[in-house]
């Protein structure tokens, strides 16, 4: 009987460890990397104002930057990292153009 209980506990530990390895390999292990952090759909709508505040914090054209950034964020659900540039990480944000062909998103 004691051997059965010991074998049962050992099997439970082994299954638990296996499950942890499988979850970690699928990206659900609790360790987050920054991949996908800025891509399209990486934000929720309620996060747009704070991300646009960060993005537009160093421009002298704060109001128009915030207006267009939030418009772009609501459509693309992403805001590129940094204060300027880096738009390649969010193709939707990068490729949305004005009627004249210029960039719509700051």
NORGI-V42820 format. One record per pair of residues at least 12 apart in sequence whose C-alpha atoms are under 10 Angstrom apart, sorted by the first residue. I is the first residue (numbers start at 1). J is the second residue. D is the distance in Angstrom with one decimal. If there is no record, write none. Layout:
# NORGI-V42820
i=I j=J d=D
i=I j=J d=D
This chain:
# NORGI-V42820
i=36 j=89 d=8.8
i=36 j=90 d=9.8
i=37 j=78 d=8.8
i=37 j=79 d=9.8
i=37 j=80 d=9.5
i=37 j=81 d=9.3
i=37 j=89 d=9.3
i=38 j=77 d=9.1
i=38 j=78 d=6.0
i=38 j=79 d=6.6
i=38 j=80 d=6.0
i=38 j=81 d=6.9
i=38 j=86 d=9.9
i=38 j=87 d=9.6
i=38 j=88 d=9.9
i=38 j=89 d=6.3
i=38 j=90 d=6.7
i=39 j=76 d=8.9
i=39 j=77 d=8.3
i=39 j=78 d=6.1
i=39 j=79 d=8.1
i=39 j=80 d=7.9
i=39 j=81 d=10.0
i=39 j=87 d=9.7
i=39 j=88 d=9.1
i=39 j=89 d=5.6
i=39 j=90 d=4.9
i=39 j=91 d=7.8
i=39 j=92 d=8.9
i=39 j=93 d=9.4
i=40 j=73 d=9.2
i=40 j=75 d=9.4
i=40 j=76 d=5.7
i=40 j=77 d=5.8
i=40 j=78 d=5.2
i=40 j=79 d=8.4
i=40 j=80 d=9.5
i=40 j=89 d=8.1
i=40 j=90 d=5.5
i=40 j=91 d=7.3
i=40 j=92 d=6.8
i=40 j=93 d=8.1
i=41 j=73 d=9.3
i=41 j=74 d=9.7
i=41 j=75 d=9.2
i=41 j=76 d=6.4
i=41 j=77 d=4.6
i=41 j=78 d=5.9
i=41 j=79 d=9.7
i=41 j=90 d=9.1
i=41 j=92 d=9.7
i=42 j=76 d=8.9
i=42 j=77 d=6.2
i=42 j=78 d=5.7
i=42 j=79 d=8.7
i=42 j=90 d=9.4
i=43 j=73 d=8.3
i=43 j=74 d=9.1
i=43 j=76 d=8.7
i=43 j=77 d=5.0
i=43 j=78 d=5.5
i=43 j=79 d=8.1
i=44 j=73 d=9.1
i=44 j=74 d=8.5
i=44 j=76 d=10.0
i=44 j=77 d=6.3
i=44 j=78 d=8.3
i=45 j=70 d=9.2
i=45 j=73 d=7.6
i=45 j=74 d=5.9
i=45 j=75 d=9.1
i=45 j=76 d=9.6
i=45 j=77 d=6.6
i=45 j=78 d=9.1
i=46 j=73 d=10.0
i=46 j=74 d=9.0
i=46 j=77 d=9.7
i=47 j=70 d=9.7
i=47 j=73 d=8.9
i=47 j=74 d=9.5
i=47 j=77 d=8.7
i=47 j=78 d=9.2
i=47 j=79 d=9.7
i=48 j=66 d=9.7
i=48 j=69 d=8.2
i=48 j=70 d=5.9
i=48 j=71 d=8.9
i=48 j=72 d=9.1
i=48 j=73 d=5.8
i=48 j=74 d=6.9
i=48 j=77 d=7.5
i=48 j=78 d=7.8
i=48 j=79 d=7.7
i=49 j=66 d=8.0
i=49 j=67 d=9.7
i=49 j=69 d=8.6
i=49 j=70 d=6.5
i=49 j=73 d=8.7
i=49 j=74 d=9.7
i=50 j=70 d=9.5
i=51 j=66 d=9.7
i=51 j=69 d=8.8
i=51 j=70 d=8.7
i=51 j=73 d=8.7
i=51 j=78 d=8.6
i=51 j=79 d=6.5
i=51 j=80 d=8.8
i=51 j=81 d=8.9
i=51 j=82 d=9.9
i=52 j=65 d=8.1
i=52 j=66 d=6.0
i=52 j=67 d=8.9
i=52 j=68 d=9.1
i=52 j=69 d=5.8
i=52 j=70 d=6.3
i=52 j=71 d=9.9
i=52 j=72 d=9.7
i=52 j=73 d=8.0
i=52 j=78 d=9.7
i=52 j=79 d=7.1
i=52 j=80 d=9.4
i=52 j=83 d=9.3
i=52 j=106 d=9.3
i=53 j=65 d=9.0
i=53 j=66 d=6.8
i=53 j=69 d=8.9
i=53 j=70 d=9.2
i=53 j=83 d=9.6
i=54 j=66 d=9.7
i=54 j=79 d=9.5
i=54 j=81 d=8.9
i=54 j=82 d=7.8
i=54 j=83 d=7.0
i=55 j=69 d=8.1
i=55 j=79 d=7.6
i=55 j=80 d=7.8
i=55 j=81 d=7.4
i=55 j=82 d=6.2
i=55 j=83 d=4.6
i=55 j=84 d=7.2
i=55 j=85 d=9.9
i=55 j=106 d=8.2
i=56 j=69 d=8.0
i=56 j=82 d=9.3
i=56 j=83 d=6.3
i=56 j=84 d=8.4
i=56 j=106 d=8.0
i=57 j=82 d=9.9
i=57 j=83 d=7.2
i=58 j=83 d=6.7
i=58 j=84 d=8.9
i=59 j=83 d=8.3
i=59 j=84 d=9.1
i=59 j=106 d=10.0
i=64 j=106 d=9.1
i=65 j=104 d=10.0
i=65 j=105 d=8.1
i=65 j=106 d=6.1
i=66 j=105 d=9.8
i=66 j=106 d=8.6
i=67 j=105 d=9.5
i=67 j=106 d=9.6
i=68 j=104 d=7.0
i=68 j=105 d=5.8
i=68 j=106 d=6.8
i=69 j=93 d=8.9
i=69 j=104 d=8.6
i=69 j=105 d=5.7
i=69 j=106 d=6.0
i=70 j=105 d=8.9
i=70 j=106 d=9.8
i=71 j=93 d=9.9
i=71 j=104 d=9.4
i=71 j=105 d=8.2
i=72 j=92 d=8.4
i=72 j=93 d=6.1
i=72 j=94 d=9.4
i=72 j=96 d=8.1
i=72 j=104 d=7.8
i=72 j=105 d=5.9
i=72 j=106 d=8.7
i=73 j=92 d=9.4
i=73 j=93 d=7.5
i=73 j=105 d=8.7
i=75 j=92 d=8.3
i=75 j=93 d=8.3
i=75 j=96 d=9.8
i=76 j=90 d=8.0
i=76 j=91 d=8.7
i=76 j=92 d=5.7
i=76 j=93 d=6.1
i=76 j=94 d=9.7
i=76 j=96 d=9.5
i=77 j=90 d=9.2
i=77 j=92 d=9.0
i=77 j=93 d=8.8
i=78 j=90 d=6.6
i=78 j=91 d=9.5
i=78 j=92 d=8.4
i=78 j=93 d=7.3
i=79 j=92 d=9.9
i=79 j=93 d=7.3
i=79 j=94 d=9.7
i=79 j=105 d=9.2
i=79 j=106 d=9.3
i=80 j=93 d=8.0
i=80 j=94 d=8.9
i=80 j=106 d=9.4
i=83 j=106 d=9.0
i=84 j=106 d=7.5
i=85 j=106 d=8.3
i=87 j=105 d=9.0
i=87 j=106 d=8.9
i=92 j=105 d=9.5
i=93 j=105 d=6.1
i=93 j=106 d=8.6
i=94 j=106 d=8.8
